Amino acid sequence: MLLKARSQQWLQHLALSDNQLGLAVLALLAGIAAALVITLFRLAIAWPLEVFLPMASEDDYEALSAVTRVALLLGGGLLLILLFQPMTPEQRSVGVTHVLMRMERHQGYMPKTNLLLQWFAAAIALLSGHSVGREGPAIHLGAGTASQLGQAAGVAHHRLRILAGAGVASAIAASFNTPMAGVIFAMEVVLLEYNLRGFIPIILASVAGAVISQMVFGADTAFDVPPLAMHSLVELPYVIALGLICGLLATGFIYLTTRLQTLNPYPLWAKWGGLTLTTAAIAWWLPGILGIGYDTVNAALAGNVAIGLFAGLLVGKLVLAAWAAAVGFPAGLIGPTLFMGALVGGILGKLSLLWVPDYPVEIGFYVMLGMGAMMGAVLRAPLAALVALLELTANPHIIMPSMLAIVIATLVASEIFRQPSIFQAQLGNNGLYQPPHPVQMMLRSTWVAEALTRSMAVTPRQLHPTSAEQLIDQHTDWLYVEDEQLILPTAELAECIHGITDNTADSAPSSAAIDLLKIPAERFSVGRIALKANLQDALDLMQTHDLQWLAVYRRDPDSRKGQGPCVGLVSREMIERHYRYRPQIIR
């Protein structure tokens, strides 16, 4: 118990210390914790399939009989429906969209119940062979684990968002063994901003995720990537064509997802049950559609491409992944996105060999380009996609063609067809979610301690003249009458004291108490807010209660441990100084 108490005190000291080192240490711990959770999640998927079923790997559903595949799907689908049916929509919220909602609406505070639900639900979905991915759940698990650590430490709100982003980076690094891509994804997709304050802690967390993943699963990346290269600039038109096709496919995928959202008013058993039955029907003939499908991606990278089979798998994955994304099925869509991109690249690479048999084309090269182009266009994360390809291939020669394919695909989906990212499409019908405004993002990343004034003194309502003189001698700007939740300028008390002194100069000094609520002074009502809040929290509280001032306390005013001492005051005007642009006048 003593060790636990001291550990918690140490974490709280790190949480409230306003320095980069404390945040970096917390992020490192969050990255380690998130990576351990992701590792357990991956083992929970792979181990039962490889031990209890005749499967060489977690993707080898082709080794099972058709009846076994259907039985697995139906059993898993039924179990998920029974698990989610009694829950409210808020309790059912999982995945990347849940992370984005909690980052936008709740400062990165993520409930433990949703975290546990995501772990078990995603494990059931993947073990039963549903055509989904593990990376979306991993992002939720990483962000949620880091958030729980931050909440236990009592970190400030703006730091909790960074810690959640660190958990996301660790999750991506632990899933693909791509630490750089983890950092970029966390900032490009989840935090929606790049800033120096967040880079160092997120990098540390991502490295921690990659190290733990390598300790358990080895140093290999998620895919078996052979040496790849573009042999001539003559291939550039083909790269452009690949980007265009991936952009069109990404557009179709996002559009189909939005159309299938019309199923959401139906009962859970209908929309999830229909998805399970459709998956079982397709898997009867195309077992490669089941699970994550990375064995098919690795076959494509090795050049083993059957055009007819790949075309069928592409259509099946497109429909099933869009359906799952539309109805909130508790698993991911990043894996299916990479799968579809790999199939497109494999088909185009195979066709190039058929059309120009004498030209040295590497099918795996186009498979990688297709994966990056689809990831960039569907997730609206072109930089993360580019960095992921660079890390997966360890080949700088792929950078130029990758940039071309990714940018073209992203522009086709976002600018020509005006499609949002797949995550924004999923959140499109949620009236509670609005993409953050740049000013909001800045306010949320600014600690309230950076704007408050400490030139204040806490005082009771009644003051003896001697005590009043002592307060004036402290040269503070404000007096805070804590019991009445009012403040008044110290200068007003000084004028009152001087007036009393002048009036009693020829008589005996007065010892009557001074009532701070009755002396002539301008007074303001004051609300209360915790030191861990950010400037957006302060503005929201002022708006709700029509206040101009807030008293900032060491702990939450509703905390069972008490609110602690008042550490300062913050006003609307002080907050506005942080986002108003005031150009210097050059004389």
C-alpha positions in Angstrom: 0.0 0.0 0.0 2.8 2.4 0.9 4.6 1.6 -2.5 1.3 2.2 -4.3 0.8 5.5 -2.5 4.3 6.7 -3.2 4.0 5.7 -6.9 0.8 7.7 -7.2 2.4 10.7 -5.6 5.3 10.5 -8.0 3.0 10.3 -11.0 1.0 13.3 -9.7 4.2 15.2 -9.3 5.1 14.5 -12.9 1.6 15.3 -14.0 1.5 18.8 -12.5 5.1 19.8 -13.1 5.2 22.2 -16.0 8.2 20.8 -17.8 8.9 18.7 -20.8 10.8 16.0 -18.9 7.8 15.1 -16.7 5.5 14.8 -19.8 8.2 12.7 -21.6 8.5 10.3 -18.7 4.7 9.9 -18.5 4.5 9.4 -22.3 7.2 6.7 -22.1 5.2 4.9 -19.4 2.0 5.3 -21.4 3.8 3.9 -24.5 5.0 0.8 -22.6 1.6 0.2 -21.0 -0.2 0.6 -24.4 2.3 -1.7 -26.1 1.8 -4.4 -23.5 -2.0 -4.2 -23.9 -1.6 -4.4 -27.7 0.8 -7.4 -27.4 -1.7 -9.3 -25.2 -4.5 -8.4 -27.8 -2.4 -9.8 -30.7 -1.6 -12.9 -28.8 -5.2 -13.4 -27.8 -6.1 -13.5 -31.5 -3.2 -15.6 -32.8 -2.8 -18.2 -30.1 -6.3 -19.8 -30.0 -6.5 -20.0 -33.8 -3.0 -21.6 -34.2 -3.4 -24.0 -31.1 -7.0 -25.2 -31.3 -7.5 -25.1 -35.1 -5.5 -26.5 -38.0 -4.2 -23.1 -39.0 -0.6 -22.3 -39.8 -1.2 -18.6 -38.9 -4.0 -16.4 -37.8 -4.8 -15.6 -41.4 -5.0 -19.2 -42.7 -8.7 -19.6 -42.8 -8.3 -21.4 -46.1 -7.1 -24.4 -44.1 -10.6 -24.8 -42.5 -13.6 -26.5 -44.0 -16.4 -24.4 -45.3 -18.7 -25.6 -42.5 -16.1 -24.7 -39.8 -15.7 -21.2 -41.3 -19.4 -20.6 -41.3 -19.8 -22.0 -37.8 -17.1 -19.6 -36.5 -18.6 -16.6 -38.1 -22.2 -17.4 -36.9 -21.0 -18.1 -33.4 -18.9 -14.9 -33.2 -21.6 -12.8 -34.7 -24.2 -14.1 -32.3 -21.9 -13.6 -29.3 -21.2 -10.0 -30.3 -24.9 -9.2 -30.7 -25.7 -10.7 -27.3 -22.8 -8.7 -25.8 -23.8 -5.3 -27.3 -27.6 -5.6 -27.3 -28.3 -4.4 -23.7 -25.9 -1.5 -24.0 -26.7 2.2 -24.8 -25.2 3.8 -27.9 -22.7 5.6 -25.7 -21.6 2.4 -24.1 -21.2 0.7 -27.5 -18.8 3.3 -28.8 -15.5 1.8 -29.7 -12.7 2.2 -32.3 -11.0 5.2 -33.9 -14.2 7.2 -34.0 -14.6 6.7 -30.2 -11.1 8.1 -29.8 -11.8 11.1 -32.0 -15.0 11.8 -30.1 -13.4 11.6 -26.7 -10.5 13.8 -27.9 -12.9 16.4 -29.3 -15.6 16.4 -26.6 -13.9 15.1 -23.5 -10.3 16.3 -23.6 -9.0 12.7 -24.1 -10.8 11.2 -21.1 -11.7 7.6 -22.2 -13.9 5.4 -20.1 -12.5 2.1 -18.8 -15.7 0.2 -19.7 -15.4 1.1 -23.4 -11.8 0.1 -23.3 -12.5 -3.4 -21.9 -15.4 -3.8 -24.3 -13.2 -3.0 -27.3 -10.6 -5.6 -26.2 -13.1 -8.4 -25.9 -15.3 -7.5 -28.8 -12.5 -7.0 -31.3 -10.9 -10.3 -30.2 -14.3 -12.1 -30.8 -14.7 -10.5 -34.2 -11.2 -11.4 -35.4 -11.2 -14.9 -33.9 -14.5 -15.7 -35.6 -13.0 -14.6 -39.0 -15.0 -11.4 -39.7 -13.5 -9.5 -42.6 -12.1 -6.6 -40.5 -8.8 -5.3 -39.2 -7.0 -5.2 -35.8 -5.4 -1.7 -36.1 -8.6 0.3 -35.4 -9.1 -1.6 -32.1 -5.4 -1.3 -31.4 -5.7 2.5 -31.7 -8.5 2.6 -29.2 -6.7 0.3 -26.8 -3.5 2.3 -27.0 -5.2 5.7 -26.6 -7.5 4.3 -23.8 -4.6 2.7 -21.9 -2.6 6.0 -22.0 -5.7 8.0 -21.0 -6.2 5.7 -18.0 -2.6 6.3 -16.9 -3.0 10.0 -17.3 -6.3 10.1 -15.4 -4.7 8.1 -12.5 -1.8 10.6 -12.4 -4.2 13.6 -12.6 -2.5 15.2 -15.6 -3.7 18.5 -17.0 -6.2 18.3 -19.8 -3.9 19.6 -22.5 -1.4 16.9 -21.5 -4.0 14.2 -21.3 -4.6 14.7 -25.1 -0.9 14.4 -25.8 -0.7 11.2 -23.7 -3.7 9.7 -25.6 -1.9 10.6 -28.8 1.2 8.9 -27.4 -0.8 5.7 -26.8 -2.0 5.8 -30.4 1.6 6.1 -31.7 2.6 3.2 -29.5 -0.3 1.1 -30.9 0.6 1.7 -34.5 4.3 1.0 -33.8 3.4 -2.2 -32.0 1.0 -3.3 -34.8 3.3 -2.7 -37.8 6.7 -2.2 -36.3 6.7 1.3 -37.8 7.5 3.8 -35.1 7.8 6.9 -37.4 4.5 6.2 -39.0 3.0 5.8 -35.5 4.1 9.4 -34.6 2.8 10.9 -37.9 -0.5 9.0 -37.7 -1.1 10.2 -34.1 -0.5 13.8 -35.0 -2.1 13.8 -38.5 -5.3 11.8 -37.7 -5.9 11.9 -33.9 -4.4 15.1 -32.5 -5.0 17.0 -35.9 -2.0 19.2 -35.2 1.8 19.3 -35.2 3.6 21.0 -32.4 6.9 20.8 -30.7 5.4 20.1 -27.3 3.9 16.9 -28.5 6.7 15.5 -30.7 9.1 14.4 -28.0 6.6 12.5 -25.8 4.9 10.9 -28.8 8.2 9.8 -30.3 9.2 8.2 -27.0 5.9 6.3 -26.7 6.2 5.1 -30.3 9.7 3.8 -29.8 8.5 2.0 -26.7 5.8 0.3 -28.7 8.2 -0.8 -31.4 10.7 -2.1 -28.9 8.2 -4.2 -27.0 6.7 -5.5 -30.3 10.2 -6.6 -31.5 10.9 -8.3 -28.1 7.8 -10.4 -28.5 7.2 -10.8 -32.3 10.7 -10.2 -33.7 12.2 -7.4 -35.7 10.2 -8.1 -38.9 7.5 -5.7 -40.0 3.9 -6.7 -40.5 4.5 -7.7 -44.2 7.2 -9.7 -45.9 8.5 -7.0 -48.2 11.1 -8.1 -50.8 13.6 -5.6 -52.3 11.6 -3.3 -54.6 12.4 -0.6 -57.1 11.1 1.3 -60.0 13.3 0.3 -63.0 12.7 3.3 -65.2 10.9 6.7 -65.4 8.8 5.0 -68.1 6.8 3.5 -65.3 5.6 6.9 -64.0 2.4 6.9 -66.2 1.6 3.5 -64.7 2.2 4.9 -61.2 -0.1 7.8 -62.0 -2.8 5.4 -63.3 -2.4 3.4 -60.0 -3.0 6.6 -58.0 -6.1 7.5 -60.0 -7.6 4.0 -59.6 -6.9 3.9 -55.9 -8.5 7.4 -55.6 -11.6 6.1 -57.3 -11.7 3.0 -55.2 -11.3 5.1 -52.0 -14.1 7.3 -53.2 -16.3 4.3 -53.8 -15.5 2.8 -50.4 -16.3 6.0 -48.5 -19.4 6.7 -50.5 -20.6 3.1 -49.9 -20.0 3.5 -46.2 -22.2 6.6 -46.0 -24.9 4.9 -48.0 -24.9 1.8 -45.8 -25.3 4.1 -42.7 -29.0 4.1 -43.6 -29.0 0.6 -41.9 -28.3 2.2 -38.5 -32.0 2.7 -37.5 -32.5 -1.1 -37.8 -32.0 -3.3 -34.7 -28.6 -4.6 -33.9 -29.4 -8.2 -34.7 -30.5 -7.1 -38.2 -27.5 -5.0 -39.3 -24.8 -7.0 -37.6 -26.5 -10.3 -38.3 -26.9 -9.4 -41.9 -23.2 -8.5 -42.1 -22.2 -11.9 -40.5 -24.5 -13.9 -42.9 -23.2 -12.0 -45.9 -19.6 -12.7 -44.8 -20.4 -16.4 -44.4 -21.9 -16.5 -47.9 -18.9 -14.9 -49.5 -16.4 -16.9 -47.4 -18.0 -20.2 -48.6 -16.4 -19.6 -52.0 -13.7 -17.0 -51.1 -12.2 -18.0 -47.7 -9.4 -15.5 -48.3 -11.9 -12.8 -47.5 -11.8 -13.8 -43.8 -9.7 -12.3 -41.1 -7.1 -9.6 -41.5 -5.9 -11.1 -44.8 -2.2 -10.2 -44.5 -1.3 -13.7 -45.9 -2.9 -12.6 -49.2 -1.0 -9.3 -49.1 2.3 -11.2 -48.5 1.4 -13.5 -51.5 0.9 -10.4 -53.7 4.2 -8.9 -52.5 5.9 -12.1 -53.6 4.3 -11.8 -57.0 1.8 -14.6 -56.6 -1.3 -12.9 -58.1 -4.4 -14.5 -59.6 -6.3 -11.7 -61.3 -9.7 -13.4 -61.1 -9.3 -14.4 -57.4 -8.0 -10.9 -56.5 -10.8 -9.2 -58.2 -13.4 -11.2 -56.3 -11.6 -10.6 -53.0 -11.4 -6.9 -53.8 -15.2 -6.6 -54.4 -16.0 -8.7 -51.3 -13.7 -6.8 -49.0 -15.0 -3.5 -50.3 -18.6 -4.4 -49.5 -17.9 -6.1 -46.1 -15.5 -3.4 -44.8 -17.9 -0.6 -45.8 -20.8 -2.4 -44.1 -18.8 -2.9 -40.9 -17.6 0.7 -40.9 -21.1 2.0 -41.5 -22.9 0.1 -38.7 -20.2 0.5 -36.0 -19.0 -3.1 -36.0 -16.4 -3.4 -33.2 -13.3 -3.9 -35.3 -11.0 -1.9 -37.6 -10.9 -0.8 -41.2 -7.3 0.2 -41.6 -6.4 -3.5 -42.3 -9.1 -3.8 -45.0 -7.9 -0.5 -46.6 -4.4 -1.8 -46.9 -5.7 -5.2 -48.2 -7.7 -3.5 -50.9 -4.8 -1.3 -51.9 -2.5 -4.4 -52.1 -5.0 -6.2 -54.4 -5.3 -3.2 -56.7 -1.6 -2.9 -56.9 -1.2 -6.7 -57.5 -3.7 -6.8 -60.3 -2.1 -3.8 -62.1 1.3 -5.3 -61.6 0.2 -8.6 -63.1 -1.5 -6.9 -66.0 1.7 -5.0 -66.8 3.5 -8.2 -67.1 0.9 -9.6 -69.4 0.9 -6.4 -71.6 4.6 -5.9 -71.7 6.2 -9.3 -70.9 9.7 -8.2 -71.8 9.7 -5.2 -69.5 11.1 -5.9 -65.9 8.2 -5.0 -63.6 8.1 -6.0 -60.0 4.5 -6.8 -58.9 5.4 -6.2 -55.2 6.4 -2.6 -56.0 2.9 -1.8 -57.2 1.4 -3.7 -54.3 3.2 -1.4 -51.9 2.2 1.7 -53.8 -1.4 0.6 -53.8 -1.4 0.1 -50.1 0.0 3.5 -49.5 -2.3 5.2 -52.0 -5.4 3.6 -50.4 -4.3 4.4 -46.9 -3.6 8.1 -47.8 -6.9 8.5 -49.6 -9.2 6.7 -47.3 -7.8 7.9 -44.0 -6.8 11.3 -45.3 -3.4 10.7 -43.9 -0.9 11.0 -46.8 2.2 11.8 -44.8 1.5 8.8 -42.4 1.0 6.6 -45.5 4.3 7.7 -47.1 6.3 7.2 -43.9 4.7 3.8 -43.4 5.9 2.7 -46.9 9.3 4.0 -46.2 9.6 2.1 -43.0 8.0 -1.1 -44.3 10.4 -1.2 -47.3 13.5 0.4 -45.8 14.1 1.6 -49.3 14.5 5.3 -50.0 14.0 4.7 -53.8 10.3 4.2 -53.2 9.8 7.7 -51.9 9.3 9.5 -55.1 6.8 7.1 -56.8 5.0 6.7 -53.4 4.6 10.5 -53.1 3.1 10.6 -56.6 0.6 7.8 -56.1 -0.5 8.8 -52.6 -1.0 12.5 -53.5 -2.9 11.7 -56.7 -5.2 9.2 -54.9 -5.8 11.6 -52.0 -6.6 14.5 -54.4 -9.0 12.4 -56.4 -11.0 11.4 -53.3 -10.8 14.7 -51.4 -10.8 17.4 -54.1 -12.4 15.9 -57.2 -15.1 13.8 -55.5 -15.2 15.9 -52.2 -15.2 12.8 -50.0 -14.3 13.2 -46.3 -11.9 10.8 -44.5 -13.5 7.5 -43.6 -13.5 8.5 -39.9 -15.4 11.8 -40.6 -17.8 9.8 -42.8 -18.5 7.5 -39.9 -19.1 10.4 -37.6 -21.1 12.3 -40.1 -24.5 11.4 -38.5 -23.3 12.2 -35.0 -24.5 15.7 -34.2 -22.2 15.8 -31.1 -19.0 15.8 -33.2 -17.7 18.8 -35.0 -14.2 19.1 -36.5 -12.3 21.4 -34.1 -11.7 25.0 -35.0 -8.0 26.1 -35.1 -8.6 28.5 -32.2 -10.2 25.7 -30.2 -7.3 23.5 -30.9 -4.9 26.1 -29.6 -6.9 26.8 -26.5 -7.2 23.1 -25.7 -3.4 22.7 -26.0 -2.8 25.6 -23.6 -2.7 25.0 -19.8 -4.8 27.4 -17.7 -1.7 28.0 -15.6 -0.1 29.8 -18.6 -2.7 32.5 -18.5 -3.6 33.0 -14.8 -2.4 35.7 -12.5 -0.9 34.8 -9.1 -1.0 38.4 -7.9 -3.9 37.7 -5.5 -4.5 36.9 -1.9 -7.3 34.8 -0.3 -9.0 36.6 2.5 -12.1 36.3 4.7 -15.0 38.8 4.3 -14.2 40.6 7.6 -10.8 42.1 8.0 -9.2 43.8 11.0 -7.5 47.1 9.9 -4.1 45.7 10.8 -4.7 42.6 8.6 -5.9 44.8 5.8 -2.7 46.9 6.0 -0.7 43.6 5.7 -2.6 42.6 2.6 -2.0 45.9 1.0 1.7 45.7 1.8 1.9 42.4 -0.2 1.3 44.5 -3.4 -1.2 42.0 -4.9 -3.7 43.1 -7.5 -6.7 41.2 -6.3 -8.4 40.1 -3.1 -10.3 36.8 -3.3 -13.2 36.5 -0.7 -13.3 32.7 -0.9 -16.4 32.0 1.1 -18.4 34.5 -1.0 -16.7 33.6 -4.3 -16.1 37.3 -5.1 -13.0 39.3 -6.0 -12.2 43.0 -5.7 -9.1 45.1 -6.6 -6.6 45.5 -3.7 -6.4 49.2 -4.7 -10.0 49.6 -3.6 -9.2 48.3 -0.1 -6.2 50.6 0.0 -8.4 53.7 -0.8 -10.8 52.6 1.9 -8.0 52.2 4.5 -6.6 55.6 3.6 -10.0 57.2 3.9 -10.5 55.7 7.3 -7.0 56.8 8.4 -7.7 60.4 7.3 -11.1 60.5 9.1 -9.6 59.2 12.3 -6.4 61.2 12.3 -7.5 63.6 15.0 -9.2 60.8 17.1 -8.4 57.4 18.5 -7.6 54.7 15.8 -10.6 52.6 14.9 -10.4 48.8 15.5 -13.8 48.0 13.8 -13.6 45.2 11.2 -13.7 46.1 7.6 -16.5 44.3 5.6 -15.2 43.7 2.1 -18.7 43.3 0.8 -19.7 46.8 2.1 -16.8 49.0 1.3 -17.1 51.1 -2.0 -15.5 48.8 -4.6 -16.1 47.0 -7.9 -16.6 43.3 -7.2 -16.9 40.3 -9.6 -18.4 36.9 -9.1 -15.9 34.1 -9.4 -16.3 30.5 -10.5 -13.9 27.6 -9.6 -11.8 25.4 -11.9 -9.0 22.9 -11.4 -5.4 23.6 -12.3 -5.4 20.7 -14.7 -7.9 22.4 -17.0 -7.1 24.1 -20.3 -8.2 27.5 -21.6 -11.1 26.0 -23.6 -12.4 24.5 -20.3 -12.2 27.9 -18.7 -14.0 29.6 -21.5 -16.7 27.0 -21.5 -17.3 27.4 -17.8 -17.4 31.1 -18.1 -19.9 30.9 -20.9 -22.1 28.4 -19.0 -22.3 30.5 -15.8 -22.0 34.0 -17.4 -18.7 34.7 -15.5 -15.7 36.9 -16.3 -13.4 35.4 -13.7 -12.4 32.0 -12.4 -10.4 31.0 -9.3 -8.0 28.2 -10.1 -7.5 25.5 -7.5 -4.8 22.8 -7.2 -7.4 20.0 -7.5 -10.9 19.6 -8.9 -13.4 21.5 -6.7 -15.5 18.3 -6.6 -12.6 16.1 -5.6 -13.1 13.8 -2.6 -9.6 14.9 -1.4 -10.7 18.6 -1.4 -9.9 21.3 -3.8 -6.7 22.3 -2.3 -5.4 25.9 -2.2 -6.3 28.5 -4.7 -3.3 29.2 -7.0 -4.5 32.1 -9.0 -7.2 33.9 -11.0 -7.9 33.8 -14.7 -10.2 36.1 -16.7 -11.7 36.3 -20.2 -9.3 39.1 -21.1 -6.3 37.0 -20.0 -7.5 34.1 -22.2 -8.1 36.4 -25.2 -4.5 37.5 -25.1 -3.5 34.0 -26.1 -5.4 34.0 -29.4 -5.6 37.6 -30.4 -3.1 38.8 -33.0 -1.8 42.2 -32.1 0.8 43.4 -34.6 3.6 45.6 -33.4 3.5 49.2 -34.5 6.8 50.1 -36.0 7.6 53.8 -35.3 
